[in-house]
Amino acid sequence: MGPATFARLLNQFSSLQALFENPKLAEGISERSRSALLSPDWDQIERDFAWFDAPDRHIVTLHDALYPPLLKEIADPPSLLFVQGEVSLLSQWQLAVVGSRNPSPSGRDNAFEFARFLASGGLSITSGLAMGIDAAAHQGALAGQGKTIAVVGTGLDRVYPAKHRDLAYDIAERGAIVSEFALGTSPRAENFPRRNRLISGLSLGTLVIEAAIQSGSLITARMALEQGREVFAIPGSIHNPLAKGCHRLIREGAKLVETAEDIIEELGAIAGVDSDRFEGSAVSNADLQPEDPDYQVLLACLGYDPIEIDKLIAESGLTAEIVSSMLLLLELDGQVASLSGGRYVRVGR
């Protein structure tokens, strides 16, 4: 039963007890829902309650004092929230960070560094526990000794994707995992747009880092706009298909972000964040420069757009052996990332 149907039933009946006493009188619900009201699966309900009896597991209703005020403002707030971890965190100031599941190395680094920096200054980082940008944002917030919230599209007794089981454990220990879906709910495709509205609805603003034109991240950004929240986007190379979604958002009015200070400037006063807590920039453009002149030549030829190694050799005038050796060392140093097709790209540090 979705939030709209649940809200309708609350308007029809004086209390939930009255609904369960007279489910045949309920209007505007499916026969499946009516049947469930007539014959609840009490064994399953008891199993659910037993799971939530463990420490730091909570069921929060729409009228509970712990229900996050910002989420209550959206058009269709969930009737119930299932939470594992620090439930009071849901009512603290948050920034949503979303983006591609298959980001470039620089996109992943940006997500980690922005989240680390902002979380260390007091903003909680909210994302969806997905591969790519989501995972990097959660990891960055934890690395900054800050707080992070994972909004998931399954029941809390499941972790999706399964490879994020350890990350989910860390988030539950040092932040919170939240879902509107009951225990046992599997990761169905239709759950994730519903999850996305909670990511944006819990947050003051949404930062998009690398997103294709057709992506869930743009759906989250549009939901944020509909909810009256700020939208931020990091631009990228015009040749990077993962930058096109961010560029569209910027054309449509999202704030272009180059450093964390751009976000602090917009949200700091609203969130009551003391700018003195933030020192320096989340993403520094200063690269460590090797002293060897050949490195200077190679770095001058190697930009932030992908370039094939043959073109690097031709433009630098260096031998193939020297270029290959230097690229390997630069990659180990974190200044260069290798891409498919024998291409390389400079990574901001």
C-alpha positions in Angstrom: 0.0 0.0 0.0 1.5 3.3 -1.1 1.6 6.6 0.7 -1.3 8.1 -1.3 -3.6 5.2 -0.5 -2.6 5.2 3.1 -3.3 8.9 3.4 -6.8 8.4 1.8 -7.6 5.7 4.4 -6.5 7.9 7.3 -9.0 10.5 6.0 -11.8 8.0 5.8 -11.3 6.4 9.3 -11.0 8.0 12.7 -8.1 5.7 13.5 -6.1 2.7 12.2 -7.9 0.6 14.7 -11.2 1.6 13.1 -9.8 0.7 9.7 -8.9 -2.8 10.8 -12.3 -3.3 12.5 -14.2 -2.3 9.3 -11.9 -3.0 6.3 -14.9 -3.7 4.1 -15.9 -0.1 4.3 -12.5 1.1 2.9 -12.9 3.0 -0.4 -10.5 3.3 -3.3 -8.3 0.4 -2.5 -7.5 -2.8 -4.4 -9.0 -6.1 -3.6 -5.5 -7.4 -2.7 -5.1 -4.6 -0.1 -8.6 -5.3 1.2 -7.9 -9.0 1.6 -4.7 -8.2 3.5 -6.6 -6.0 5.9 -9.2 -8.7 6.4 -6.6 -11.4 7.0 -3.3 -10.0 8.1 -0.2 -12.2 8.1 0.4 -11.9 11.8 3.2 -14.4 11.8 5.2 -12.3 9.3 4.3 -9.2 11.4 5.7 -10.8 14.5 8.9 -11.7 12.6 9.2 -8.1 11.5 8.8 -6.8 15.0 11.4 -9.3 16.3 13.9 -7.9 13.7 13.3 -4.4 14.8 13.6 -5.3 18.5 17.4 -5.4 18.0 19.4 -2.2 19.0 19.3 0.8 16.7 16.5 -0.5 14.5 13.4 1.7 14.3 10.0 2.1 12.8 9.1 5.8 12.4 5.5 6.8 11.5 4.5 10.0 9.7 3.3 11.5 12.9 6.3 10.5 15.0 8.4 13.3 16.5 11.4 11.5 14.9 10.0 11.8 11.4 12.3 14.2 9.4 10.6 17.6 9.0 12.0 18.2 5.5 10.7 14.8 4.2 7.3 15.6 5.6 7.1 18.7 3.2 7.2 16.6 0.0 4.0 15.8 -1.9 4.0 12.1 -1.0 5.9 11.5 2.2 6.1 7.8 3.1 3.7 6.7 5.8 6.4 4.6 7.5 10.2 4.8 7.6 12.3 1.8 8.5 15.6 2.9 10.0 18.8 1.1 11.0 21.3 3.2 12.8 21.2 6.8 14.2 17.5 7.7 13.6 17.9 11.3 14.8 20.3 11.8 11.9 17.4 11.9 9.5 16.4 15.3 10.9 19.8 16.9 10.6 21.0 18.9 7.6 21.9 16.8 4.7 23.3 17.1 1.2 22.4 14.4 -1.4 25.2 13.2 -3.6 24.2 11.2 -6.7 25.7 10.2 -10.0 26.8 7.5 -12.4 27.1 3.8 -11.4 30.1 3.6 -13.8 31.9 6.9 -13.2 35.3 7.9 -14.5 38.2 7.8 -12.0 38.0 11.6 -11.6 34.3 11.5 -11.0 34.7 8.9 -8.3 37.5 11.0 -6.7 35.3 14.1 -6.8 32.5 12.3 -5.1 34.8 11.0 -2.4 36.6 14.3 -1.8 33.5 16.5 -1.8 31.7 14.1 0.6 34.8 13.8 2.9 35.2 17.6 3.1 31.6 18.5 3.6 30.9 15.7 6.1 34.0 16.8 8.1 32.4 20.2 8.4 29.0 19.1 9.7 26.8 18.3 6.7 25.5 14.7 6.5 25.9 13.1 3.1 22.9 11.2 1.8 23.0 8.8 -1.2 21.6 5.5 -2.4 24.2 2.8 -1.7 24.5 2.1 -5.4 27.7 1.3 -7.3 29.9 4.2 -8.4 29.3 7.7 -7.2 26.9 6.7 -4.4 29.5 4.3 -2.8 32.3 6.9 -3.2 30.2 9.6 -1.5 29.4 7.3 1.5 33.0 6.2 1.8 34.2 9.8 1.6 31.8 10.9 4.4 33.0 8.1 6.6 36.7 8.9 5.8 36.0 12.5 6.9 34.7 11.2 10.3 31.3 12.6 9.3 27.8 11.2 9.0 26.2 9.5 6.0 22.7 8.2 5.3 21.9 5.4 2.8 18.4 5.4 1.3 17.7 2.0 -0.2 15.2 0.4 -2.5 14.8 -2.9 -0.6 13.8 -4.0 2.9 16.5 -3.4 5.5 17.1 -7.1 5.9 18.7 -7.1 2.4 21.8 -5.3 1.0 21.8 -4.4 -2.7 24.2 -4.6 -4.3 25.5 -7.5 -2.2 29.1 -6.4 -2.6 28.3 -3.3 -0.5 27.5 -5.5 2.6 30.6 -4.2 4.5 29.9 -0.6 3.5 26.3 -1.0 4.6 27.5 -2.3 8.0 29.8 0.7 8.4 27.0 3.1 7.5 24.6 1.5 10.0 27.3 1.8 12.7 28.3 5.4 12.0 25.2 6.8 10.3 21.8 5.4 9.2 20.2 3.2 6.5 16.6 4.1 5.7 13.8 2.5 3.6 10.1 2.9 3.1 9.9 -0.8 2.0 9.0 -3.6 4.4 11.4 -6.3 5.4 11.8 -8.9 2.6 11.3 -6.4 -0.2 13.6 -7.4 -3.1 15.4 -4.9 -5.4 12.7 -4.3 -8.0 13.2 -1.7 -10.7 10.1 0.3 -9.7 11.4 0.8 -6.2 14.3 3.0 -7.2 12.4 6.1 -8.5 10.5 6.0 -5.2 13.8 5.7 -3.3 15.2 8.7 -5.3 12.4 11.1 -4.1 13.5 10.3 -0.5 17.1 11.0 -1.2 16.2 14.5 -2.5 13.4 14.9 0.0 15.6 14.4 3.1 18.2 16.9 1.8 18.6 20.6 1.5 20.2 20.2 -1.9 21.4 17.5 -4.4 24.8 17.4 -5.9 25.1 15.6 -9.2 28.5 14.2 -10.2 28.6 12.6 -13.7 25.3 11.6 -15.1 24.1 10.6 -18.6 21.1 12.3 -20.2 18.9 9.3 -19.4 19.8 8.4 -15.8 18.3 8.0 -12.4 20.5 10.8 -11.1 18.7 13.3 -13.3 15.4 12.0 -12.0 16.6 12.7 -8.5 17.7 16.2 -9.5 14.3 17.0 -11.0 12.5 15.6 -7.9 14.7 18.0 -5.9 13.6 20.9 -8.0 10.0 19.9 -7.7 10.5 19.7 -3.9 11.9 23.2 -3.8 15.4 22.1 -3.0 18.8 23.3 -4.4 20.5 21.4 -7.3 24.2 21.5 -7.9 26.2 20.0 -10.8 29.9 19.5 -11.5 30.7 20.2 -15.2 33.0 18.0 -17.2 34.6 17.5 -20.5 32.3 18.1 -23.5 33.6 14.7 -24.8 32.5 12.8 -21.8 29.0 11.4 -22.2 28.7 11.2 -18.4 29.0 15.0 -18.3 26.1 15.7 -20.5 23.5 15.3 -17.8 25.3 17.7 -15.6 25.6 20.2 -18.4 21.8 20.0 -19.1 21.1 20.6 -15.4 23.4 23.7 -15.4 21.6 25.0 -18.5 18.3 24.5 -16.7 19.4 26.5 -13.7 21.4 24.2 -11.5 24.4 25.8 -9.7 27.7 25.1 -11.4 30.1 23.7 -8.8 33.9 23.7 -8.9 34.8 23.6 -5.2 33.0 22.7 -2.0 32.9 26.4 -1.1 30.3 26.8 -3.9 28.0 24.5 -1.9 28.8 26.0 1.4 28.1 29.5 0.1 24.6 28.3 -0.9 23.6 26.1 1.9 25.8 27.1 4.8 23.6 29.9 6.1 20.4 27.8 5.7 22.0 24.8 7.5 23.7 26.9 10.2 27.0 25.5 9.2 29.9 27.5 10.5 32.2 28.2 7.5 35.2 28.3 9.8 34.8 24.6 10.2 35.8 24.2 6.6 39.5 24.7 5.8 40.8 24.7 2.3 39.0 23.2 -0.7 37.5 19.8 -1.1 39.2 19.4 -4.5 42.5 20.9 -5.1 43.7 21.6 -8.6 47.4 21.6 -7.6 49.1 18.5 -9.0 52.3 17.1 -7.7 54.8 18.0 -10.4 57.9 15.7 -11.0 61.0 17.7 -11.6 62.1 15.8 -14.7 61.5 18.1 -17.7 60.1 15.1 -19.7 57.3 14.8 -17.1 56.5 18.4 -17.7 56.3 17.9 -21.4 54.0 14.8 -21.0 51.7 16.5 -18.5 51.4 19.5 -20.8 50.2 17.1 -23.6 48.0 15.1 -21.2 44.8 17.0 -20.5 41.6 16.2 -18.6 40.0 14.8 -21.8 40.9 11.2 -22.7 43.7 10.9 -25.2 45.2 7.8 -26.9 48.8 6.9 -26.1 49.8 7.1 -29.8 48.7 10.7 -29.9 50.6 11.4 -26.6 53.8 10.0 -28.1 53.4 12.0 -31.3 52.6 15.3 -29.5 55.3 14.9 -26.8 58.1 13.9 -29.1 59.1 11.3 -26.5 59.7 7.6 -27.3 57.0 5.0 -26.7 59.1 3.4 -24.0 59.6 6.6 -22.0 55.9 7.6 -22.4 54.7 4.2 -21.2 57.1 4.2 -18.2 56.0 7.7 -17.1 52.3 7.0 -17.5 52.7 4.0 -15.3 54.5 6.1 -12.6 51.9 8.9 -12.9 49.1 6.4 -12.6 50.6 4.9 -9.5 51.0 8.4 -8.1 47.3 9.0 -8.7 47.8 11.8 -11.3 46.7 9.8 -14.3 44.0 7.2 -14.9 44.0 4.6 -17.7 40.8 4.1 -19.7 39.6 1.5 -22.1 41.0 1.6 -25.6 44.5 2.6 -24.6 43.5 6.0 -23.5 44.7 8.1 -20.6 43.3 11.1 -18.7 44.7 13.4 -16.2 43.0 13.2 -12.7 42.6 16.3 -10.6 44.2 16.2 -7.2 
